[in-house]
Amino acid sequence: MKLLSKITEWRQIRSELTGQRIGIVPTMGYLHEGHVSLVHQAKKENDIVVLSIFVNPLQFGVNEDFSTYPRDIERDSQLAIDAGVDYIFTPEVEEMYPTPIRTNVKVNEITEMLCGASRPGHFDGVATVVMKLLQIIQPHNAYFGMKDAQQVAVIEQMVHDLNVPVYIRTCPILRESDGLAMSSRNVYLSADEREEAPILYKTLQWAVEAISQGERDVEQIVKEVAKRIELSPSSQIDYVELRQYPSLDIIQRVEGKILLALAVRMGRTRLIDNVILTV
Ligand code: PAF
């Protein structure tokens, strides 16, 4: 495994990798098993796997956790070696944004709701950095986890609209044994919050069961999900929404491919989770 921080270093290597399939797993580091599952998938489908680690300032709001986002390159490197990563690309902010950036990628409409509503500009930052990573690494495949289902919809839209020659591959959400979706931000949870956090997935499971029993009324499901989550004293709901996927269109009745997504604040941690169903 080789650690690279300069774009020119990678460009040189890339130019010698003719005929080999390249997969990228873009991350912000502080890796967990969810990231490792993306690497495993990438290993199956490519000759070379590049893991990028870059905490992207463009996708953080002014009062968000850019400066405190957990970082541990030594631990990440060990996990990457164990998972079989060939290259870690971990540029400094100055390498990615050497001059004030005047060009950004904005995906319209589907970035305005759900996480985009409470994190204005977030998805412009994500789309811009992912586009830059795709331009730099020039992979055949790029791997993303479905915990950020809206992010996946945004990236797929961008790649489609701008004819980017890459396949977007997705992997299911990985969960702790009590159901909490794995996230680098879970380390922010206090002991009490960590104990309460599985309520999110339990409630999503309740909704899946209700839908399987024939419930189709979106307003009813959303109301009941919110009510159940509010039973946990640490939870402050940001949103609970049920929408068509991947269009993210508003729906009144559960039909077709749907996303039930939620974002909940527990203390200083903002947790997201979702389920996608085809009814
Ligand atoms: O999902 C993430 O970790 C980030 O949003 C991504 C895709 C690496 C872009 O910074």
Residues whose N, C-alpha, C, O or C-beta is under 5 A from the ligand:
A	BS01	PAF	P26 T27 M28 F54 N56 V126 V129
